[in-house]
Amino acid sequence: MNVLDLQKQVTSLSHQEDSLNSGLKMKSLQWLNHAYQEIMEEIAPFLSEIYTKMVDLTLDELGRAVLPDDFYKIEKVFLSGTELPKLTIAEAVIAEDKKGYWLERNYIHILPKNTVGHLVMLYQSTIPKLTESSLEEDILIPKNFHYALVWGALVWASVQERGFSAQSDLKLFQQKWLEAKQSLKLSLANRADQKLSVAPSENF
């Protein structure tokens, strides 16, 4: 299912409307994105290949480089092949002769400031938000679990649109959302175990 299909399912269950007017379109997309970001954060440990990126950075005369637009969290920083430790801002201010890096807004700073070399950063990227034109393949969870986003969106809709559903409906949405997330995590964990179990045999 693409995002438009998911939106229609959400509004059909939340407001008993099969057609999408502009107001419901916007709201249903927000609810889906809340659910999508929530589930992606929970399954992040299983999807390192999606989150982790490597980038070469160029230092300016102040010993800093601009972070990528999709930057979320640093994993490791290497200067000419040597890993640099992370410094607090206090450490960077007090002891500028230390070797390492620190972050300030959208910059990464390298110490000492006159450092030169090949700077490489491994980082976790943010997950792009879903849009009305997002296709099935743009949703970064297995296709057979896309239905989970409908339950998650309904939970978020219940929170943000108080009164549209009965308390019993909310409990049902929450139960289905929790079950779907648990099933997805179990599926990804089993997939990871299978990869680990077959890896040694590939060396023979």
Salt bridges, closest charged atoms under 4 A:
GLU38 OE2 - LYS181 NZ 2.79
GLU42 OE2 - LYS181 NZ 2.96
GLU42 OE1 - LYS185 NZ 2.82
ASP56 OD1 - HIS118 NE2 2.92
ASP60 OD2 - ARG64 NE 2.90
ASP70 OD2 - LYS53 NZ 2.59
GLU91 OE2 - LYS98 NZ 3.98
GLU104 OE1 - HIS109 NE2 2.88
GLU132 OE1 - LYS25 NZ 3.61
GLU136 OE1 - LYS143 NZ 3.56
GLU161 OE1 - HIS15 NE2 3.57
GLU161 OE2 - LYS27 NZ 2.78
